[in-house]
Amino acid sequence: MPKALKLSLLAVSVLLVLFVFLGGIMPGGVRASSEATAYQQIEVYSEVLQHIQNDYVVTPNIADVTTGSLHGLLEGLEPDSSYLTPAEFKTYQTRQNESKAQIGVDVSKRFGYATVVSVVPGSPADKAGLIDGDWIESIGGKSTRVMPLQMIQLALNGDPGTSVNFSLIQPTSTAPTAMTLTRSITTYPALHTDEYENSSILYLKPFDLQKERVDEMLNKLAQIQKSGQQKVLLDLREVSNGDMDSAVRLASAFLKPGSTIATLEGQKFPQQIWKANSKDFVTAAPLIVLVNHGTAGPAEIVAAALKNNNRAQLVGDRTFGMGSVQKQIPLPDGAVLFLSVAKYHSPDGKIIQKEAVTPNVVVASNENFGEESAAPAKGVKPAVPRGPAPGLSPSIAPVVPGKSAATQQKPAASQPDLQLQKALSILKQKAAA
């Protein structure tokens, strides 16, 4: 056996054994107690690698083959686990703290491709018409199927004024569209509020769930509580940025103290349970929450907690499904594993990353391109033209997630926000607290 192949087999064998002791190498799980089965898998891999080395149509680059298999091994577990080669990790360490100019998208991986989770309003991506559920097929000519999630995120960021070239696929179409966007310093819009039905309904639209934004919402809720006002419509569509502490505070504003908000647990990860606390409780006002495929992470935790505790009805689309904790595990050659070691569970015990959050009342959006769609193929022209969709009439909706401010100001010849209309219709029928 060639020396290069022996070294490759040794490296892969070590990694596979490492996964055995970490708890599993496949979605079904191969436990440490099943050591014999694990070694059988190593033997199968070794045999496959030898056939590739000896029988493939051309002499393969074994280093590339083994690197590809390691990428696949990690991503076969779930989207957030990744393997970075020594070169990739060195680049990651060098660039992760550099300038954070962006195109304005939050991304994850689905079906092997980089997938747009949500789009920051007013960002370059928003102005170009990107929406949640779009696939980024390649960046700089490199397919995102072979890029770890961390390297995809890194490739989209850079210095202000620099450009990023990528190809985009809508899940309803199959032909990649070449795009070039200029990176800029991206900030989330301020909290948007409005009132409906003679000021009896307070509309709250945060674009992120960071501490400052949640502080603003709690202040607004405290004001309506003092006034003896009204009902609340919380719009969490396209909200994916935030932190757990802020999510817990927002959920606590509506829940009875002691109500379970979320649980975090893993095979060897100490279980954590978050419960609503009395100091953050604000109002028992009737509540509806809007969600869609761009609702992810902390916003999903809030939505699931309010739904499962029967505090609010959710209206809209199924959420994205994002919620895990990664551990960096360095390897002897300078490579690193980003391994998910714990996942968030909703109060009813469901894993949010696996099952997402389904609304009580499902109302498809006008651009319903969620992860339920089939994975993209190639060769068919996109069915839907790119570019920002027409904005909504101000009389119908003050904000449309994923659309730029400029397009939202266009009057009347616009599409109705069916999700918002349904939420308002339900909320109007509820008696004030």
HELIX and SHEET records of a PDB file:
HELIX    1   1 LYS A    3  LEU A   22  1                                  20    
HELIX    2   2 ALA A   32  SER A   34  5                                   3    
HELIX    3   3 GLU A   35  ASP A   55  1                                  21    
HELIX    4   4 ILE A   62  GLU A   75  1                                  14    
HELIX    5   5 PRO A   86  ARG A   95  1                                  10    
HELIX    6   6 PRO A  124  LYS A  127  1                                   4    
HELIX    7   7 THR A  144  VAL A  146  5                                   3    
HELIX    8   8 LEU A  149  LEU A  156  1                                   8    
HELIX    9   9 LYS A  211  SER A  227  1                                  17    
HELIX   10  10 MET A  244  SER A  252  1                                   9    
HELIX   11  11 SER A  278  ASP A  280  5                                   3    
HELIX   12  12 PRO A  298  ASN A  308  1                                  11    
HELIX   13  13 ILE A  352  GLU A  355  1                                   4    
HELIX   14  14 ALA A  405  GLN A  408  1                                   4    
HELIX   15  15 LEU A  418  LYS A  428  1                                  11    
SHEET    1   A 4 SER A  82  LEU A  84  0                                        
SHEET    2   A 4 VAL A 336  HIS A 345 -1                                        
SHEET    3   A 4 THR A 260  GLU A 265 -1                                        
SHEET    4   A 4 GLN A 272  LYS A 275 -1                                        
SHEET    1   B 3 SER A  82  LEU A  84  0                                        
SHEET    2   B 3 VAL A 336  HIS A 345 -1                                        
SHEET    3   B 3 SER A 324  PRO A 330 -1                                        
SHEET    1   C 4 VAL A 105  ARG A 110  0                                        
SHEET    2   C 4 TYR A 113  VAL A 119 -1                                        
SHEET    3   C 4 TRP A 135  ILE A 139 -1                                        
SHEET    4   C 4 LYS A 142  SER A 143 -1                                        
SHEET    1   D 5 VAL A 105  ARG A 110  0                                        
SHEET    2   D 5 TYR A 113  VAL A 119 -1                                        
SHEET    3   D 5 TRP A 135  ILE A 139 -1                                        
SHEET    4   D 5 SER A 163  ILE A 169 -1                                        
SHEET    5   D 5 THR A 177  THR A 182 -1                                        
SHEET    1   E 6 HIS A 192  TYR A 196  0                                        
SHEET    2   E 6 ILE A 201  LYS A 205 -1                                        
SHEET    3   E 6 LYS A 231  ASP A 235  1                                        
SHEET    4   E 6 LEU A 287  VAL A 291  1                                        
SHEET    5   E 6 GLN A 313  GLY A 316  1                                        
SHEET    6   E 6 VAL A 361  VAL A 362  1                                        
END                                                                             
